[in-house]
Amino acid sequence: MTEHYVKNAESVVTSFKELLSEDQREAVGEENFSQLTMLIEAGIANLLLLNMEKVADKIEDLAHAVRNDAERFDDN
């Protein structure tokens, strides 16, 4: 996980903690907040990978279209 995703996840958890009272934060505990941070990091990474796959599919489709156009260029 890159440092950028870690910082984003930590920022989300920090913002969430600010919504809770001190008693609630203590009840949840740092270990659970750490687990929440890891879950958010995983969610960010998963979303990024899904988006990258979509972009890769679009690039592949475009490459096929360009190849088809190039192969037919002499036909015009």
N, CA and C of each residue as an Amber inpcrd file, in Angstrom:
protein
   228
   0.8530000  -1.1620000   0.0000000   0.0000000   0.0000000   0.0000000
   0.9050000   1.2340000   0.0000000   0.5950000   2.1730000  -0.8520000
   1.4300000   3.3610000  -0.8660000   1.1050000   4.2600000   0.3190000
   2.0470000   5.1110000   0.6310000   1.8850000   6.0230000   1.7630000
   0.6680000   6.9270000   1.5650000   0.3730000   7.2600000   0.3160000
  -0.7790000   8.1150000   0.0130000  -2.0810000   7.4640000   0.4840000
  -2.2590000   6.1830000   0.2110000  -3.4830000   5.4860000   0.6270000
  -3.5550000   5.3500000   2.1350000  -2.4020000   5.1060000   2.7500000
  -2.3480000   4.9880000   4.2050000  -2.7750000   6.3070000   4.8370000
  -2.2510000   7.4180000   4.3180000  -2.6110000   8.7300000   4.8690000
  -4.0950000   9.0140000   4.6750000  -4.6430000   8.6520000   3.5200000
  -6.0720000   8.8570000   3.2930000  -6.9030000   8.0420000   4.2750000
  -6.5350000   6.7930000   4.4620000  -7.2650000   5.9320000   5.3930000
  -7.1680000   6.4750000   6.8170000  -5.9760000   6.8930000   7.2050000
  -5.7930000   7.4450000   8.5460000  -6.6210000   8.7170000   8.7210000
  -6.7090000   9.5190000   7.6740000  -7.5000000  10.7480000   7.7330000
  -8.9840000  10.4400000   7.9410000  -9.4710000   9.4180000   7.2660000
 -10.8710000   9.0240000   7.4310000 -11.1260000   8.5670000   8.8580000
 -10.2340000   7.7430000   9.3860000 -10.4060000   7.2380000  10.7470000
 -10.2980000   8.3730000  11.7650000  -9.3820000   9.2870000  11.5370000
  -9.2510000  10.4370000  12.4370000 -10.5290000  11.2700000  12.4290000
 -11.0820000  11.4980000  11.2490000 -12.3380000  12.2480000  11.1530000
 -13.4700000  11.5180000  11.8680000 -13.4990000  10.1880000  11.7270000
 -14.5130000   9.3890000  12.4120000 -14.3580000   9.5060000  13.9260000
 -13.1040000   9.4270000  14.3950000 -12.8540000   9.5270000  15.8410000
 -13.3570000  10.8480000  16.4020000 -13.2260000  11.9140000  15.6160000
 -13.6550000  13.2330000  16.0770000 -15.1670000  13.3080000  16.2790000
 -15.8970000  12.4140000  15.6320000 -17.3470000  12.3680000  15.8020000
 -17.7560000  11.6660000  17.0980000 -16.8200000  10.9320000  17.6810000
 -17.1120000  10.1420000  18.8750000 -16.7020000  10.8850000  20.1380000
 -17.3660000  10.5420000  21.2160000 -16.9520000  11.0760000  22.5170000
 -15.7000000  10.3250000  22.9830000 -15.0490000  10.8720000  23.9800000
 -13.8590000  10.2240000  24.5350000 -14.1900000   8.8170000  25.0330000
 -15.3380000   8.6680000  25.6950000 -15.7490000   7.3490000  26.1820000
 -15.9450000   6.3740000  25.0290000 -16.5440000   6.8460000  23.9570000
 -16.7620000   5.9770000  22.7930000 -15.4300000   5.5700000  22.1630000
 -14.5000000   6.5370000  22.0480000 -13.1800000   6.2160000  21.4810000
 -12.4710000   5.1780000  22.3370000 -12.5550000   5.3380000  23.6470000
 -11.9140000   4.3770000  24.5390000 -12.5790000   3.0050000  24.4320000
 -13.9030000   2.9980000  24.2830000 -14.6180000   1.7210000  24.1730000
 -14.2370000   0.9860000  22.8910000 -14.0610000   1.7310000  21.8090000
 -13.6820000   1.0990000  20.5330000 -12.2470000   0.5950000  20.6270000
 -11.3560000   1.4090000  21.1330000  -9.9640000   1.0040000  21.3140000
  -9.1190000   1.1980000  20.0730000  -7.8420000   1.4460000  20.3090000
  -6.9110000   1.7120000  19.2160000  -6.7400000   0.5240000  18.2660000
  -6.7910000  -0.6810000  18.8090000  -6.6390000  -1.8650000  17.9470000
  -7.7510000  -1.9120000  16.9020000  -8.9660000  -1.6310000  17.3220000
 -10.0780000  -1.6370000  16.3720000  -9.9830000  -0.4770000  15.3810000
  -9.5100000   0.6690000  15.8310000  -9.3030000   1.7810000  14.9040000
  -8.2210000   1.4320000  13.8900000  -7.2030000   0.7070000  14.3240000
  -6.1490000   0.2590000  13.3990000  -6.7200000  -0.7120000  12.3680000
  -7.5820000  -1.6100000  12.8250000  -8.2190000  -2.5360000  11.8930000
  -9.1150000  -1.7970000  10.9110000  -9.8140000  -0.7820000  11.3940000
 -10.6460000   0.0340000  10.5150000  -9.7860000   0.7300000   9.4650000
  -8.6420000   1.2380000   9.8720000  -7.7220000   1.8850000   8.9380000
  -7.2980000   0.9040000   7.8500000  -6.9650000  -0.3220000   8.2450000
  -6.5500000  -1.3290000   7.2580000  -7.6890000  -1.6840000   6.3090000
  -8.9070000  -1.7650000   6.8190000 -10.0620000  -2.0480000   5.9640000
 -10.2920000  -0.9260000   4.9560000 -10.1290000   0.3010000   5.4010000
 -10.2950000   1.4370000   4.4940000  -9.1920000   1.4290000   3.4370000
  -7.9530000   1.1570000   3.8400000  -6.8460000   1.0460000   2.8870000
  -7.1560000  -0.0110000   1.8260000  -7.6480000  -1.1570000   2.2700000
  -7.9850000  -2.2370000   1.3430000  -9.0950000  -1.8030000   0.3910000
 -10.0790000  -1.0800000   0.9040000 -11.1560000  -0.5820000   0.0590000
 -10.6460000   0.3840000  -0.9930000  -9.7460000   1.2840000  -0.6000000
  -9.1590000   2.2310000  -1.5440000  -8.3940000   1.4740000  -2.6280000
  -7.5710000   0.5200000  -2.2130000  -6.7800000  -0.2500000  -3.1730000
  -7.6750000  -1.0380000  -4.1200000  -8.7250000  -1.6360000  -3.5940000
  -9.6360000  -2.4140000  -4.4260000 -10.3170000  -1.5250000  -5.4630000
 -10.7750000  -0.3730000  -5.0400000 -11.4230000   0.5560000  -5.9600000
 -10.4500000   1.0220000  -7.0300000  -9.2280000   1.3020000  -6.6410000
  -8.2190000   1.7160000  -7.5950000  -7.9590000   0.6170000  -8.6260000
  -7.8300000  -0.6170000  -8.1650000  -7.5870000  -1.7230000  -9.0860000
  -8.7510000  -1.9310000 -10.0440000  -9.9680000  -1.8080000  -9.5540000
 -11.1350000  -1.9360000 -10.4290000 -11.1370000  -0.8500000 -11.5010000
 -10.8230000   0.3670000 -11.1040000 -10.7640000   1.4610000 -12.0640000
  -9.6360000   1.2730000 -13.0660000  -8.5000000   0.7740000 -12.6070000
  -7.3770000   0.5250000 -13.5090000  -7.7360000  -0.5520000 -14.5250000
  -8.4670000  -1.5760000 -14.1000000  -8.9000000  -2.6260000 -15.0240000
  -9.8280000  -2.0560000 -16.0930000 -10.7370000  -1.1680000 -15.6970000
 -11.6360000  -0.5450000 -16.6700000 -10.8560000   0.2910000 -17.6720000
  -9.8780000   1.0480000 -17.1880000  -9.0470000   1.8570000 -18.0830000
  -8.2550000   0.9510000 -19.0140000  -7.7000000  -0.1240000 -18.4820000
  -6.9340000  -1.0590000 -19.3040000  -7.8230000  -1.6750000 -20.3950000
  -9.0660000  -2.0090000 -20.0470000 -10.0050000  -2.5530000 -21.0430000
 -10.2810000  -1.5280000 -22.1350000 -10.4560000  -0.2640000 -21.7610000
 -10.7070000   0.7900000 -22.7480000  -9.4920000   0.9780000 -23.6570000
  -8.2960000   0.9410000 -23.0810000  -7.0700000   1.0770000 -23.8770000
  -6.9420000  -0.0900000 -24.8360000  -7.2470000  -1.2850000 -24.3590000
  -7.1810000  -2.4730000 -25.2170000  -8.1730000  -2.3550000 -26.3760000
  -9.3980000  -1.9200000 -26.0970000 -10.3910000  -1.7270000 -27.1510000
  -9.9200000  -0.6870000 -28.1570000  -9.3430000   0.4010000 -27.6580000
  -8.8350000   1.4410000 -28.5410000  -7.6860000   0.9200000 -29.3980000
  -6.8020000   0.1240000 -28.8060000  -5.6780000  -0.4490000 -29.5620000
  -6.1860000  -1.3360000 -30.6870000  -7.2190000  -2.1330000 -30.4160000
  -7.7970000  -2.9850000 -31.4670000  -8.4130000  -2.1340000 -32.5740000
  -9.0960000  -1.0720000 -32.1930000  -9.7140000  -0.1950000 -33.1860000
  -8.6590000   0.4750000 -34.0530000  -7.5810000   0.9270000 -33.4330000
  -6.5020000   1.5600000 -34.1950000  -5.8600000   0.5530000 -35.1390000
  -5.6360000  -0.6730000 -34.6620000  -5.0430000  -1.7110000 -35.5160000
  -5.9690000  -2.0130000 -36.6950000  -7.2540000  -2.1320000 -36.4190000
  -8.2040000  -2.3940000 -37.5070000  -8.2060000  -1.2610000 -38.5190000
  -8.1840000  -0.0200000 -38.0520000  -8.1330000   1.1270000 -38.9610000
  -6.8460000   1.1200000 -39.7790000  -5.7330000   0.7790000 -39.1240000
  -4.4490000   0.7500000 -39.8310000  -4.4220000  -0.3450000 -40.8840000
  -5.0020000  -1.4910000 -40.5870000  -5.0340000  -2.6040000 -41.5350000
  -5.9250000  -2.2790000 -42.7200000  -6.9230000  -1.4680000 -42.5470000
  -7.8450000  -1.1050000 -43.6190000  -7.4470000   0.1860000 -44.3260000
  -6.3730000   0.8380000 -43.8470000  -5.9570000   2.1220000 -44.3980000
  -5.6640000   2.0160000 -45.8940000  -5.0080000   0.9530000 -46.3070000
  -4.6780000   0.7740000 -47.7200000  -5.9050000   0.4830000 -48.5660000
  -6.9950000   0.0380000 -47.9500000  -8.1910000  -0.3020000 -48.6940000
  -8.9260000   0.9460000 -49.2050000  -8.6390000   2.1170000 -48.6720000
  -9.3460000   3.3480000 -49.0600000  -8.7490000   3.9660000 -50.2470000
